[in-house]
Amino acid sequence: MAGVNLNEESARILATNSELVGTHIRSCKDEAFLHPGLLHRRILETAKKFGVSEVPMEAVNFISHATQSRLRTVLGKVSSIAQHRMDGGKVSSRARDRHTYEEVGAFYT
């Protein structure tokens, strides 16, 4: 039975990519979703109410990306719901059978 020597493979990978070790590679430019200046001002206004006087730009960028991610998730769900409504509530036979099974199972429990 043949096996893979993990130490040997790791050494080979590190040897071939040694010039890349320790470098940071990005596939695209990191762009803010929301305007950083306006978002920073808004966050500072809210932070001052809680006694926070400084908010680093790193936090602003993080909030901007989190907002973008959340908006994508919500829009994806809304799109899915709209598609479901356009389909007229058509359900595949497999899903219908599963639903019927769940109703019967709930009846007996």
A tleap script that builds the chain and sets N, CA, C and O, in Angstrom:
source leaprc.protein.ff14SB
mol = sequence {
  NMET ALA GLY VAL ASN LEU ASN GLU GLU SER
  ALA ARG ILE LEU ALA THR ASN SER GLU LEU
  VAL GLY THR HIE ILE ARG SER CYS LYS ASP
  GLU ALA PHE LEU HIE PRO GLY LEU LEU HIE
  ARG ARG ILE LEU GLU THR ALA LYS LYS PHE
  GLY VAL SER GLU VAL PRO MET GLU ALA VAL
  ASN PHE ILE SER HIE ALA THR GLN SER ARG
  LEU ARG THR VAL LEU GLY LYS VAL SER SER
  ILE ALA GLN HIE ARG MET ASP GLY GLY LYS
  VAL SER SER ARG ALA ARG ASP ARG HIE THR
  TYR GLU GLU VAL GLY ALA PHE TYR CTHR
}
set mol.1.N position { 0.843 -1.181 0.000 }
set mol.1.CA position { 0.000 0.000 0.000 }
set mol.1.C position { 0.890 1.246 0.000 }
set mol.1.O position { 1.744 1.396 0.874 }
set mol.2.N position { 0.699 2.118 -0.953 }
set mol.2.CA position { 1.518 3.327 -1.073 }
set mol.2.C position { 0.922 4.432 -0.228 }
set mol.2.O position { -0.297 4.542 -0.098 }
set mol.3.N position { 1.783 5.244 0.340 }
set mol.3.CA position { 1.329 6.357 1.157 }
set mol.3.C position { 2.013 7.636 0.728 }
set mol.3.O position { 2.881 7.630 -0.145 }
set mol.4.N position { 1.624 8.713 1.338 }
set mol.4.CA position { 2.199 10.009 1.035 }
set mol.4.C position { 2.983 10.454 2.255 }
set mol.4.O position { 2.470 10.456 3.373 }
set mol.5.N position { 4.214 10.826 2.031 }
set mol.5.CA position { 5.042 11.342 3.104 }
set mol.5.C position { 4.738 12.832 3.244 }
set mol.5.O position { 5.171 13.636 2.418 }
set mol.6.N position { 3.994 13.200 4.285 }
set mol.6.CA position { 3.552 14.585 4.454 }
set mol.6.C position { 4.721 15.533 4.671 }
set mol.6.O position { 4.696 16.663 4.183 }
set mol.7.N position { 5.742 15.095 5.394 }
set mol.7.CA position { 6.910 15.958 5.614 }
set mol.7.C position { 7.605 16.266 4.296 }
set mol.7.O position { 7.996 17.406 4.044 }
set mol.8.N position { 7.758 15.248 3.459 }
set mol.8.CA position { 8.395 15.437 2.166 }
set mol.8.C position { 7.570 16.350 1.267 }
set mol.8.O position { 8.120 17.229 0.603 }
set mol.9.N position { 6.254 16.149 1.242 }
set mol.9.CA position { 5.384 16.988 0.423 }
set mol.9.C position { 5.392 18.430 0.915 }
set mol.9.O position { 5.431 19.356 0.105 }
set mol.10.N position { 5.356 18.633 2.216 }
set mol.10.CA position { 5.398 19.989 2.772 }
set mol.10.C position { 6.697 20.682 2.407 }
set mol.10.O position { 6.691 21.853 2.026 }
set mol.11.N position { 7.822 19.964 2.520 }
set mol.11.CA position { 9.115 20.537 2.170 }
set mol.11.C position { 9.162 20.902 0.685 }
set mol.11.O position { 9.711 21.940 0.316 }
set mol.12.N position { 8.592 20.057 -0.154 }
set mol.12.CA position { 8.576 20.323 -1.595 }
set mol.12.C position { 7.728 21.557 -1.910 }
set mol.12.O position { 8.122 22.391 -2.725 }
set mol.13.N position { 6.578 21.671 -1.274 }
set mol.13.CA position { 5.706 22.837 -1.504 }
set mol.13.C position { 6.389 24.111 -1.049 }
set mol.13.O position { 6.365 25.120 -1.754 }
set mol.14.N position { 7.002 24.068 0.137 }
set mol.14.CA position { 7.685 25.256 0.642 }
set mol.14.C position { 8.870 25.628 -0.233 }
set mol.14.O position { 9.151 26.813 -0.409 }
set mol.15.N position { 9.570 24.648 -0.783 }
set mol.15.CA position { 10.727 24.919 -1.634 }
set mol.15.C position { 10.298 25.571 -2.948 }
set mol.15.O position { 10.972 26.478 -3.437 }
set mol.16.N position { 9.188 25.118 -3.520 }
set mol.16.CA position { 8.762 25.669 -4.808 }
set mol.16.C position { 8.107 27.031 -4.660 }
set mol.16.O position { 8.139 27.837 -5.590 }
set mol.17.N position { 7.510 27.298 -3.499 }
set mol.17.CA position { 6.819 28.572 -3.295 }
set mol.17.C position { 7.506 29.423 -2.237 }
set mol.17.O position { 6.854 30.242 -1.589 }
set mol.18.N position { 8.796 29.245 -2.052 }
set mol.18.CA position { 9.500 29.948 -0.976 }
set mol.18.C position { 9.481 31.460 -1.164 }
set mol.18.O position { 9.512 32.200 -0.181 }
set mol.19.N position { 9.432 31.932 -2.410 }
set mol.19.CA position { 9.401 33.379 -2.621 }
set mol.19.C position { 8.058 33.989 -2.229 }
set mol.19.O position { 7.962 35.204 -2.056 }
set mol.20.N position { 7.014 33.157 -2.087 }
set mol.20.CA position { 5.693 33.660 -1.722 }
set mol.20.C position { 5.430 33.619 -0.226 }
set mol.20.O position { 4.474 34.229 0.253 }
set mol.21.N position { 6.270 32.906 0.518 }
set mol.21.CA position { 6.048 32.773 1.954 }
set mol.21.C position { 6.225 34.129 2.611 }
set mol.21.O position { 7.239 34.796 2.403 }
set mol.22.N position { 5.254 34.536 3.394 }
set mol.22.CA position { 5.316 35.802 4.104 }
set mol.22.C position { 4.774 36.974 3.313 }
set mol.22.O position { 4.715 38.086 3.838 }
set mol.23.N position { 4.381 36.768 2.080 }
set mol.23.CA position { 3.811 37.868 1.303 }
set mol.23.C position { 2.296 37.813 1.415 }
set mol.23.O position { 1.713 36.762 1.684 }
set mol.24.N position { 1.685 38.941 1.209 }
set mol.24.CA position { 0.231 39.041 1.298 }
set mol.24.C position { -0.289 39.293 -0.118 }
set mol.24.O position { 0.083 40.278 -0.755 }
set mol.25.N position { -1.144 38.407 -0.599 }
set mol.25.CA position { -1.652 38.509 -1.963 }
set mol.25.C position { -3.153 38.789 -1.912 }
set mol.25.O position { -3.901 38.114 -1.205 }
set mol.26.N position { -3.571 39.784 -2.663 }
set mol.26.CA position { -4.996 40.091 -2.769 }
set mol.26.C position { -5.395 39.991 -4.224 }
set mol.26.O position { -4.669 40.430 -5.117 }
set mol.27.N position { -6.562 39.407 -4.452 }
set mol.27.CA position { -7.000 39.226 -5.825 }
set mol.27.C position { -7.667 40.470 -6.389 }
set mol.27.O position { -7.743 40.635 -7.607 }
set mol.28.N position { -8.148 41.344 -5.520 }
set mol.28.CA position { -8.794 42.558 -5.991 }
set mol.28.C position { -8.572 43.681 -4.982 }
set mol.28.O position { -8.219 43.433 -3.829 }
set mol.29.N position { -8.778 44.884 -5.416 }
set mol.29.CA position { -8.597 46.045 -4.556 }
set mol.29.C position { -9.685 46.042 -3.479 }
set mol.29.O position { -10.851 45.754 -3.749 }
set mol.30.N position { -9.277 46.366 -2.271 }
set mol.30.CA position { -10.213 46.412 -1.152 }
set mol.30.C position { -10.936 47.756 -1.175 }
set mol.30.O position { -10.381 48.778 -0.772 }
set mol.31.N position { -12.170 47.743 -1.648 }
set mol.31.CA position { -12.942 48.975 -1.748 }
set mol.31.C position { -14.045 48.979 -0.706 }
set mol.31.O position { -14.682 47.958 -0.449 }
set mol.32.N position { -14.256 50.133 -0.116 }
set mol.32.CA position { -15.308 50.269 0.892 }
set mol.32.C position { -16.668 50.275 0.209 }
set mol.32.O position { -16.834 50.857 -0.863 }
set mol.33.N position { -17.627 49.629 0.833 }
set mol.33.CA position { -18.991 49.579 0.302 }
set mol.33.C position { -19.700 50.902 0.572 }
set mol.33.O position { -20.367 51.448 -0.307 }
set mol.34.N position { -19.550 51.412 1.788 }
set mol.34.CA position { -20.145 52.688 2.171 }
set mol.34.C position { -19.052 53.758 2.181 }
set mol.34.O position { -17.881 53.442 2.388 }
set mol.35.N position { -19.421 55.002 1.962 }
set mol.35.CA position { -18.450 56.095 1.944 }
set mol.35.C position { -17.760 56.187 3.306 }
set mol.35.O position { -18.420 56.424 4.318 }
set mol.36.N position { -16.433 56.000 3.338 }
set mol.36.CA position { -15.727 55.933 4.624 }
set mol.36.C position { -15.848 57.193 5.475 }
set mol.36.O position { -16.002 57.106 6.693 }
set mol.37.N position { -15.779 58.360 4.843 }
set mol.37.CA position { -15.863 59.616 5.604 }
set mol.37.C position { -17.206 59.781 6.286 }
set mol.37.O position { -17.278 60.094 7.475 }
set mol.38.N position { -18.267 59.570 5.529 }
set mol.38.CA position { -19.609 59.720 6.093 }
set mol.38.C position { -19.898 58.660 7.157 }
set mol.38.O position { -20.494 58.948 8.195 }
set mol.39.N position { -19.464 57.429 6.877 }
set mol.39.CA position { -19.682 56.354 7.844 }
set mol.39.C position { -18.902 56.608 9.119 }
set mol.39.O position { -19.411 56.369 10.214 }
set mol.40.N position { -17.673 57.088 8.994 }
set mol.40.CA position { -16.850 57.377 10.167 }
set mol.40.C position { -17.496 58.456 11.030 }
set mol.40.O position { -17.540 58.348 12.256 }
set mol.41.N position { -17.998 59.497 10.367 }
set mol.41.CA position { -18.669 60.582 11.110 }
set mol.41.C position { -19.894 60.057 11.850 }
set mol.41.O position { -20.132 60.413 13.004 }
set mol.42.N position { -20.662 59.216 11.183 }
set mol.42.CA position { -21.879 58.657 11.787 }
set mol.42.C position { -21.550 57.744 12.972 }
set mol.42.O position { -22.221 57.780 14.004 }
set mol.43.N position { -20.505 56.928 12.805 }
set mol.43.CA position { -20.089 56.037 13.891 }
set mol.43.C position { -19.583 56.856 15.075 }
set mol.43.O position { -19.877 56.528 16.224 }
set mol.44.N position { -18.819 57.928 14.803 }
set mol.44.CA position { -18.319 58.778 15.889 }
set mol.44.C position { -19.463 59.431 16.658 }
set mol.44.O position { -19.407 59.539 17.883 }
set mol.45.N position { -20.497 59.866 15.943 }
set mol.45.CA position { -21.659 60.463 16.618 }
set mol.45.C position { -22.282 59.475 17.594 }
set mol.45.O position { -22.610 59.831 18.726 }
set mol.46.N position { -22.443 58.239 17.151 }
set mol.46.CA position { -23.022 57.206 18.006 }
set mol.46.C position { -22.058 56.833 19.125 }
set mol.46.O position { -22.483 56.631 20.263 }
set mol.47.N position { -20.777 56.741 18.821 }
set mol.47.CA position { -19.776 56.347 19.817 }
set mol.47.C position { -19.689 57.370 20.936 }
set mol.47.O position { -19.515 56.996 22.096 }
set mol.48.N position { -19.804 58.650 20.614 }
set mol.48.CA position { -19.719 59.704 21.637 }
set mol.48.C position { -20.840 59.579 22.660 }
set mol.48.O position { -20.658 59.938 23.824 }
set mol.49.N position { -21.988 59.077 22.243 }
set mol.49.CA position { -23.102 58.877 23.181 }
set mol.49.C position { -22.749 57.844 24.243 }
set mol.49.O position { -23.309 57.853 25.339 }
set mol.50.N position { -21.810 56.947 23.910 }
set mol.50.CA position { -21.399 55.889 24.827 }
set mol.50.C position { -20.020 56.159 25.435 }
set mol.50.O position { -19.425 55.268 26.042 }
set mol.51.N position { -19.516 57.376 25.275 }
set mol.51.CA position { -18.251 57.763 25.883 }
set mol.51.C position { -17.013 57.322 25.125 }
set mol.51.O position { -15.917 57.331 25.686 }
set mol.52.N position { -17.156 56.939 23.878 }
set mol.52.CA position { -16.007 56.540 23.063 }
set mol.52.C position { -15.619 57.735 22.205 }
set mol.52.O position { -16.443 58.266 21.459 }
set mol.53.N position { -14.354 58.159 22.312 }
set mol.53.CA position { -13.930 59.363 21.596 }
set mol.53.C position { -13.250 59.074 20.261 }
set mol.53.O position { -13.219 59.946 19.392 }
set mol.54.N position { -12.704 57.869 20.078 }
set mol.54.CA position { -12.022 57.537 18.835 }
set mol.54.C position { -12.552 56.233 18.251 }
set mol.54.O position { -12.868 55.289 18.975 }
set mol.55.N position { -12.640 56.207 16.938 }
set mol.55.CA position { -12.994 54.981 16.227 }
set mol.55.C position { -11.998 54.843 15.080 }
set mol.55.O position { -11.969 55.688 14.185 }
set mol.56.N position { -11.179 53.788 15.095 }
set mol.56.CA position { -10.178 53.638 14.028 }
set mol.56.C position { -10.822 53.336 12.673 }
set mol.56.O position { -11.914 52.773 12.593 }
set mol.57.N position { -10.118 53.724 11.621 }
set mol.57.CA position { -10.625 53.488 10.270 }
set mol.57.C position { -10.756 51.995 9.971 }
set mol.57.O position { -11.572 51.600 9.139 }
set mol.58.N position { -9.960 51.170 10.642 }
set mol.58.CA position { -10.094 49.720 10.484 }
set mol.58.C position { -11.495 49.267 10.881 }
set mol.58.O position { -12.092 48.420 10.216 }
set mol.59.N position { -12.011 49.834 11.963 }
set mol.59.CA position { -13.357 49.498 12.427 }
set mol.59.C position { -14.401 49.970 11.416 }
set mol.59.O position { -15.391 49.283 11.166 }
set mol.60.N position { -14.171 51.135 10.846 }
set mol.60.CA position { -15.094 51.680 9.841 }
set mol.60.C position { -15.128 50.763 8.624 }
set mol.60.O position { -16.202 50.453 8.107 }
set mol.61.N position { -13.954 50.328 8.165 }
set mol.61.CA position { -13.902 49.415 7.007 }
set mol.61.C position { -14.574 48.087 7.326 }
set mol.61.O position { -15.272 47.523 6.483 }
set mol.62.N position { -14.368 47.589 8.533 }
set mol.62.CA position { -14.998 46.336 8.941 }
set mol.62.C position { -16.523 46.470 8.931 }
set mol.62.O position { -17.219 45.583 8.437 }
set mol.63.N position { -17.036 47.555 9.464 }
set mol.63.CA position { -18.483 47.787 9.494 }
set mol.63.C position { -19.027 47.922 8.072 }
set mol.63.O position { -20.117 47.434 7.773 }
set mol.64.N position { -18.278 48.578 7.207 }
set mol.64.CA position { -18.692 48.729 5.821 }
set mol.64.C position { -18.806 47.364 5.138 }
set mol.64.O position { -19.791 47.091 4.452 }
set mol.65.N position { -17.802 46.511 5.328 }
set mol.65.CA position { -17.831 45.176 4.720 }
set mol.65.C position { -18.927 44.304 5.336 }
set mol.65.O position { -19.572 43.523 4.637 }
set mol.66.N position { -19.133 44.441 6.638 }
set mol.66.CA position { -20.192 43.674 7.297 }
set mol.66.C position { -21.562 44.096 6.769 }
set mol.66.O position { -22.446 43.262 6.574 }
set mol.67.N position { -21.726 45.396 6.542 }
set mol.67.CA position { -22.984 45.907 5.985 }
set mol.67.C position { -23.212 45.347 4.583 }
set mol.67.O position { -24.326 44.950 4.242 }
set mol.68.N position { -22.168 45.317 3.784 }
set mol.68.CA position { -22.275 44.779 2.431 }
set mol.68.C position { -22.651 43.302 2.466 }
set mol.68.O position { -23.504 42.851 1.701 }
set mol.69.N position { -22.012 42.556 3.356 }
set mol.69.CA position { -22.299 41.126 3.465 }
set mol.69.C position { -23.742 40.888 3.910 }
set mol.69.O position { -24.433 40.032 3.358 }
set mol.70.N position { -24.187 41.638 4.894 }
set mol.70.CA position { -25.560 41.484 5.391 }
set mol.70.C position { -26.574 41.853 4.311 }
set mol.70.O position { -27.588 41.175 4.145 }
set mol.71.N position { -26.299 42.917 3.587 }
set mol.71.CA position { -27.208 43.343 2.523 }
set mol.71.C position { -27.289 42.286 1.422 }
set mol.71.O position { -28.368 42.026 0.889 }
set mol.72.N position { -26.155 41.679 1.083 }
set mol.72.CA position { -26.161 40.597 0.096 }
set mol.72.C position { -27.021 39.435 0.567 }
set mol.72.O position { -27.791 38.865 -0.205 }
set mol.73.N position { -26.882 39.088 1.849 }
set mol.73.CA position { -27.659 37.976 2.396 }
set mol.73.C position { -29.152 38.276 2.342 }
set mol.73.O position { -29.947 37.440 1.915 }
set mol.74.N position { -29.521 39.466 2.774 }
set mol.74.CA position { -30.944 39.846 2.790 }
set mol.74.C position { -31.501 39.897 1.371 }
set mol.74.O position { -32.596 39.397 1.114 }
set mol.75.N position { -30.755 40.498 0.453 }
set mol.75.CA position { -31.237 40.577 -0.933 }
set mol.75.C position { -31.329 39.200 -1.575 }
set mol.75.O position { -32.218 38.953 -2.389 }
set mol.76.N position { -30.425 38.311 -1.217 }
set mol.76.CA position { -30.506 36.941 -1.720 }
set mol.76.C position { -31.761 36.246 -1.250 }
set mol.76.O position { -32.405 35.528 -2.015 }
set mol.77.N position { -32.115 36.458 0.019 }
set mol.77.CA position { -33.332 35.852 0.557 }
set mol.77.C position { -34.580 36.463 -0.068 }
set mol.77.O position { -35.539 35.757 -0.379 }
set mol.78.N position { -34.559 37.783 -0.248 }
set mol.78.CA position { -35.701 38.454 -0.884 }
set mol.78.C position { -35.861 37.958 -2.313 }
set mol.78.O position { -36.979 37.714 -2.767 }
set mol.79.N position { -34.760 37.809 -3.016 }
set mol.79.CA position { -34.798 37.298 -4.385 }
set mol.79.C position { -35.366 35.885 -4.420 }
set mol.79.O position { -36.167 35.550 -5.292 }
set mol.80.N position { -34.948 35.064 -3.469 }
set mol.80.CA position { -35.445 33.692 -3.394 }
set mol.80.C position { -36.951 33.671 -3.125 }
set mol.80.O position { -37.681 32.884 -3.728 }
set mol.81.N position { -37.402 34.520 -2.238 }
set mol.81.CA position { -38.833 34.606 -1.920 }
set mol.81.C position { -39.618 35.071 -3.146 }
set mol.81.O position { -40.679 34.528 -3.455 }
set mol.82.N position { -39.086 36.086 -3.846 }
set mol.82.CA position { -39.764 36.592 -5.043 }
set mol.82.C position { -39.849 35.509 -6.107 }
set mol.82.O position { -40.878 35.361 -6.765 }
set mol.83.N position { -38.769 34.750 -6.278 }
set mol.83.CA position { -38.767 33.666 -7.258 }
set mol.83.C position { -39.798 32.604 -6.880 }
set mol.83.O position { -40.498 32.067 -7.738 }
set mol.84.N position { -39.877 32.317 -5.597 }
set mol.84.CA position { -40.851 31.323 -5.125 }
set mol.84.C position { -42.276 31.789 -5.407 }
set mol.84.O position { -43.133 30.998 -5.800 }
set mol.85.N position { -42.516 33.069 -5.203 }
set mol.85.CA position { -43.863 33.607 -5.470 }
set mol.85.C position { -44.173 33.584 -6.957 }
set mol.85.O position { -45.310 33.328 -7.354 }
set mol.86.N position { -43.166 33.851 -7.781 }
set mol.86.CA position { -43.385 33.835 -9.225 }
set mol.86.C position { -43.640 32.423 -9.734 }
set mol.86.O position { -44.334 32.232 -10.732 }
set mol.87.N position { -43.079 31.436 -9.045 }
set mol.87.CA position { -43.306 30.044 -9.433 }
set mol.87.C position { -44.708 29.589 -9.070 }
set mol.87.O position { -45.123 28.497 -9.458 }
set mol.88.N position { -45.428 30.394 -8.345 }
set mol.88.CA position { -46.801 30.066 -7.985 }
set mol.88.C position { -46.915 29.014 -6.899 }
set mol.88.O position { -47.928 28.325 -6.788 }
set mol.89.N position { -45.869 28.899 -6.102 }
set mol.89.CA position { -45.920 27.933 -5.011 }
set mol.89.C position { -45.802 26.500 -5.469 }
set mol.89.O position { -46.181 25.582 -4.742 }
set mol.90.N position { -45.277 26.291 -6.674 }
set mol.90.CA position { -45.110 24.929 -7.190 }
set mol.90.C position { -44.101 24.197 -6.316 }
set mol.90.O position { -43.036 24.728 -6.001 }
set mol.91.N position { -44.441 22.995 -5.935 }
set mol.91.CA position { -43.582 22.191 -5.079 }
set mol.91.C position { -43.276 20.896 -5.809 }
set mol.91.O position { -44.160 20.286 -6.410 }
set mol.92.N position { -42.014 20.480 -5.751 }
set mol.92.CA position { -41.659 19.220 -6.398 }
set mol.92.C position { -42.340 18.070 -5.661 }
set mol.92.O position { -42.716 18.207 -4.497 }
set mol.93.N position { -42.497 16.949 -6.338 }
set mol.93.CA position { -43.167 15.804 -5.722 }
set mol.93.C position { -42.397 15.313 -4.513 }
set mol.93.O position { -42.999 14.881 -3.530 }
set mol.94.N position { -41.086 15.373 -4.569 }
set mol.94.CA position { -40.274 14.930 -3.428 }
set mol.94.C position { -40.519 15.813 -2.201 }
set mol.94.O position { -40.678 15.309 -1.089 }
set mol.95.N position { -40.546 17.122 -2.409 }
set mol.95.CA position { -40.801 18.036 -1.300 }
set mol.95.C position { -42.222 17.842 -0.770 }
set mol.95.O position { -42.450 17.897 0.439 }
set mol.96.N position { -43.173 17.616 -1.673 }
set mol.96.CA position { -44.552 17.408 -1.258 }
set mol.96.C position { -44.659 16.139 -0.418 }
set mol.96.O position { -45.350 16.131 0.600 }
set mol.97.N position { -43.982 15.065 -0.833 }
set mol.97.CA position { -43.998 13.816 -0.069 }
set mol.97.C position { -43.387 14.010 1.308 }
set mol.97.O position { -43.911 13.500 2.298 }
set mol.98.N position { -42.277 14.749 1.379 }
set mol.98.CA position { -41.634 14.999 2.666 }
set mol.98.C position { -42.570 15.797 3.577 }
set mol.98.O position { -42.691 15.503 4.766 }
set mol.99.N position { -43.231 16.810 3.005 }
set mol.99.CA position { -44.148 17.635 3.779 }
set mol.99.C position { -45.303 16.784 4.313 }
set mol.99.O position { -45.678 16.920 5.477 }
set mol.100.N position { -45.862 15.923 3.489 }
set mol.100.CA position { -46.948 15.045 3.907 }
set mol.100.C position { -46.476 14.122 5.020 }
set mol.100.O position { -47.203 13.894 5.987 }
set mol.101.N position { -45.267 13.589 4.893 }
set mol.101.CA position { -44.705 12.711 5.919 }
set mol.101.C position { -44.569 13.459 7.239 }
set mol.101.O position { -44.876 12.909 8.296 }
set mol.102.N position { -44.104 14.728 7.189 }
set mol.102.CA position { -43.945 15.508 8.413 }
set mol.102.C position { -45.299 15.766 9.075 }
set mol.102.O position { -45.406 15.725 10.301 }
set mol.103.N position { -46.329 16.030 8.275 }
set mol.103.CA position { -47.660 16.250 8.843 }
set mol.103.C position { -48.172 14.994 9.528 }
set mol.103.O position { -48.718 15.065 10.628 }
set mol.104.N position { -48.000 13.842 8.884 }
set mol.104.CA position { -48.460 12.582 9.465 }
set mol.104.C position { -47.657 12.269 10.718 }
set mol.104.O position { -48.225 11.835 11.720 }
set mol.105.N position { -46.341 12.482 10.680 }
set mol.105.CA position { -45.502 12.248 11.843 }
set mol.105.C position { -45.900 13.123 13.000 }
set mol.105.O position { -45.902 12.671 14.145 }
set mol.106.N position { -46.241 14.382 12.726 }
set mol.106.CA position { -46.646 15.294 13.797 }
set mol.106.C position { -47.991 14.870 14.381 }
set mol.106.O position { -48.251 15.066 15.568 }
set mol.107.N position { -48.840 14.290 13.541 }
set mol.107.CA position { -50.146 13.858 14.004 }
set mol.107.C position { -50.027 12.728 15.025 }
set mol.107.O position { -50.797 12.676 15.984 }
set mol.108.N position { -49.055 11.813 14.821 }
set mol.108.CA position { -48.915 10.655 15.700 }
set mol.108.C position { -48.075 10.923 16.938 }
set mol.108.O position { -48.010 10.070 17.824 }
set mol.109.N position { -47.434 12.073 17.027 }
set mol.109.CA position { -46.584 12.332 18.204 }
set mol.109.C position { -47.314 13.129 19.238 }
set mol.109.O position { -46.753 13.437 20.289 }
savepdb mol mol.pdb
quit
